[in-house]
């Protein structure tokens, strides 16, 4: 089941589509992080201001250097020892669509500890865009049952995993991390 869903989602993403999928936090809308057209479709679907950035998911912290010019050494410890899913916002974003990079040159990155996400990212060989599966300004859905029909209808593929789970999940902790190791919490 998992392998089939990864294959279906991968095909849609490689063809420039957008997917609705489960993560280690809340349900996300995603696409190829290098495909600007697909990213713009997500902004449009969410009715979200393009100045508000979306995050990318990696399958392993070993790939951080590919997408951030200068990864602060503490980033690896933060990822390893975080008790909850952690998104790190770091400057020096590279090798992704400019539509994902904030005005200050930063991007939020989370190493997903979720089997579907990890397998999909490994097979895609690129980071996966991730943004909460809600219309901008509305609450983030804590499980699939709370995802608006408008979002479900607006994506090209809905991953058929964890749709019946009633477990309430929450968004990741977000920290802004500077190259010198200074950090601040943006969302706990």
C-alpha positions, -999 to 999 in steps of 0.1 A, spaced: 0 0 0 27 25 10 49 17 -20 19 21 -44 9 55 -29 45 67 -31 46 57 -68 13 74 -76 23 106 -57 57 107 -74 42 104 -109 18 133 -102 46 155 -88 70 146 -117 43 157 -141 40 191 -124 10 183 -102 2 191 -66 -7 165 -39 -25 164 -5 -5 141 18 0 130 54 32 141 72 47 137 107 27 168 116 -5 179 99 -18 171 64 1 191 38 -2 203 2 30 196 -17 48 196 -50 84 196 -65 104 224 -48 120 234 -81 87 237 -100 76 274 -98 44 268 -117 32 241 -93 42 263 -63 21 291 -77 -8 268 -80 -5 260 -43 -5 297 -34 -36 302 -55 -54 272 -40 -46 284 -5 -55 320 -15 -22 329 2 0 359 -3 31 349 -22 52 369 2 44 343 29 68 314 23 62 277 24 86 251 38 104 223 22 108 187 35 140 166 33 143 129 41 176 133 59 197 162 74 226 151 53 210 170 24 208 204 42 240 217 26 225 212 -9 198 238 -1 214 261 25 247 279 17 261 278 52 244 254 76 250 264 113 266 235 131 239 236 158 213 228 132 222 191 132 220 189 170 186 207 170 172 182 144 187 152 162 175 161 197 141 178 190 113 160 208 87 174 183 89 180 146 111 210 141 112 235 111 144 255 109 143 288 90 178 295 77 192 321 53 212 313 22 185 292 4 196 277 -29 187 250 -55 149 255 -51 124 277 -68 127 314 -61 90 313 -52 99 294 -20 127 318 -9 117 346 15 127 382 8 156 378 33 169 348 13 157 322 39 137 291 36 121 268 63 133 232 62 120 202 82 135 167 81 104 146 79 103 116 101 74 100 83 78 69 62 56 81 33 74 115 31 108 100 34 102 75 6 86 101 -17 115 125 -12 141 98 -17 125 88 -50 119 124 -61 155 132 -53 145 168 -44 129 184 -14 91 183 -12 71 216 -7 49 214 24 23 238 35 -7 232 57 -38 219 39 -61 249 46 -73 281 30 -51 309 42 -65 324 75 -85 293 83 -73 269 111 -49 241 100 -66 207 99 -55 184 127 -64 153 106 -78 145 72 -114 148 83 -108 185 89 -95 193 54 -118 216 34 -134 200 3 -121 230 -16 -85 219 -9 -93 182 -17 -109 192 -50 -80 216 -59 -51 191 -58 -42 166 -85 -39 137 -61 -50 128 -25 -27 103 -9 -47 73 3 -30 68 36 -41 78 72 -74 93 59 -94 76 86 -70 85 115 -87 107 141 -54 114 159 -51 152 163 -18 164 150 -3 198 153 21 219 132 58 218 138 78 241 161 95 268 140 129 283 148 148 310 129 185 300 129 213 324 120 247 313 105 264 322 139 241 298 158 217 325 172 181 314 171 146 325 180 113 306 182 88 317 156 62 291 167 64 267 196 
